């Protein structure tokens, strides 16, 4: 696939706006809103381990431990040498 600089710039802008929305939700205590925007970001970049780890953190905060475990497992699959992901996952059992 040929690389298109204009398309890459557009994706970077979209990701920046999504990140702003995630952090705005966090600042306002809207965990469900943050999860919604992380879901959108994962749809754009399904191979970003940090997104899964962040969503796992939010899921844990709302009591969705099984969802958090699934997300941590996915983050670990994507970055098997990341010890923080493994530690956070281990805390959930």
N, C-alpha and C positions, 0 to 999 in steps of 0.2 A: 504494500500500500504506500502510495506516495505521500510524503509529508507536506501538509499545507499550512504555512505559517499563520495565515489569517484565521484558519479554523482553530489552531492551537491557542491563539490569543483569545478567541471567543470562549473556548473551554476554560481558560485561566480566569477570565472575567466571571463566568458562570460559577466557578468554584469559589471565587472570592465572595460573591454575593451570597452563596449558600452558607459559607463559613460565617459571614456576618449575621445571617439569620439564626444559625445555631447558637452563636454566642449571645445574641440578643435574648433568645429564649432562656438560655442559662441564667443570664443576669436578672431576668424577670421571674425566675423560679418555675418556668414552664417546661418541665421535663418532657412531657408528651410532645410539645412543639419541637423541642430539640431532637427528639427521636425521629419525628417526621422529617426534619431537614437532613438528618444523618442518613435516613433511608434514601432520600433523593440523591445525596452525595454518593452513596454506595452504588446506586443505579448508574451513575456516571463513571465511577472508578471502583468496580467490584474487587479489585486486587489490592486495595489499600488496607493493610492490616490495622493501622491506627484508627480508621473509622469503625471497624468492628470492635476494637477495644474500647473506644469512646462510647459506642452504643451499649456495650456490655455494662459499662459503669452506670449509665443512666437506667438501664433495665434493672440493675441491682438496686438502685435507689427507689424504684417503684415496686420492688418486691417480686419482679419477674426473674427469679433465679435461674430457671431452666433456659430462658432466653439469653440471659447473661452468659451462661456456660456455653451455649451454642456459639455465641459471638466470640468469646475468648478462644474457643477451640478453633474457630475459623481464623482468627488473628494468628494463632500459633501455627496453623497449617501454612499460612502465608509467610510467616517469619519464625521458623522453628528455633532460631538461636536467640530470640528475644526473651531474656530471663524475666523481665518485668511482666510480660503477658503470662508466663507460666506461673509466677508467684501470685498474680491476681486471680488466675484461674484456680489455683490450689486453695486459696482462701474460701472458695465457694464449695469445696468438697469434692 
